[in-house]
Amino acid sequence: MRELRDRDKAAFSWLAKRLAANWSRSYFGTQSKCDVLLNNMCECFNAVILGARGLPILDMLETVRLILMKRIHVWRDQMKKYSREICLAIQKFLENLMKKSNDFIVHWNGDAKFEAEDSYGDRLNVNLRMRTCSCRRWQLNGIPCAHAIAAIFYMGEEPEAYVDECYHKETYLRIYSHLMTTLDGSNSWPDSEMPPMLPLEHEKLPGRLKKNNRRKQPDEINLGGKKVVDTAKGTQQSVAKLASERTVELTAIAINESEPATHARKKLEVRRNWMASQSSVASCYPK
């Protein structure tokens, strides 16, 4: 925070007004075993229901229900085929930490406590019995950090044995064992005495209304809504673009060392006037 205050005082003041437990891992609780700061989980869910969000409310709920009903048994069946004890994503993450653990030298106190020392001489305290490390990563996400893994290897044990049970295959299957029941279609639903669900009333917001213009294609250029087809190339191009390209070409033709300066300027002026008269039809330019 001191470094942030020196860099940007406005950002420091904005963060100081917020509860630190909502944005700083140093104040996160250790019960949930989650150290995620971003809203990626919400974004993933929104991506799944993207096609259903624009439907009427009952159709939207039915679509989401079908998505979840299929998802539960599909993920359960896939996990049944998995042979390892720790879930796949956590296993890969753990293997990366195993490689990083080689950078630490472990000092054992003879019981369950260790000091993990890096190449710069900095040391962190690890307790295998309490499953804690002074870096707090192990407590936050339930996965042994690189310092803890170095101590685990020192004792000749496997890091998988110290991963929290929430990442085990057995826990995963237990969560996905609760399947959703099936339902009849809406034609078989009993009639309700409640009034029908209506959309929200449209409230006109202050300000000027936006024009609902057509989205232009990448090959179109804004020329007051006009576009021209160059039949020679078979692509849509603007008159201004073709005229600009043709001007460069005429300039290169007219001004050269073999012609007198006055004759070259007159020749260029004649061709420019001709080009201006023909600019309404891009395909009429001579090659």
GILIN-V235299 format. One line per field, one symbol per residue. psi: psi as a letter, one per 20 degrees, with the letter a starting at -180 (. if undefined). burial: # if it has 24 or more other ideal C-beta (glycine too) atoms within 12 Angstrom, else .. A space follows every 50 residues. Layout:
psi=???
burial=???
This chain:
psi=hghhhhgohghghghhiqphiiiphijqrjhilpkphrkhhhhgghhhjg iihjrqgghghhghghghghgghghghhhhipirhqqghhgghhhhhhhh iijqppoqjidjqqoopaiiiqqqppohgilqqiijgghgijpprhghhg hghhikrphhijpqiijqhggghhgjinqqrqqrrhhiqqpqiqqqpqrq ppppqqrpqqpmqppqqhjqqolkjqqqpohhikqpqqhhghgghhgggh ghggoriiqqgghgggghgghggghhhjiiohiipq.
burial=..................................#............... .............#..............#......##..##.##..##.. #..#.#......####.......#####..###.################ ####....##.###..###..#...#........................ ...........................#.#......###.###..#...# ...#.............#..#...#...#..#..#..
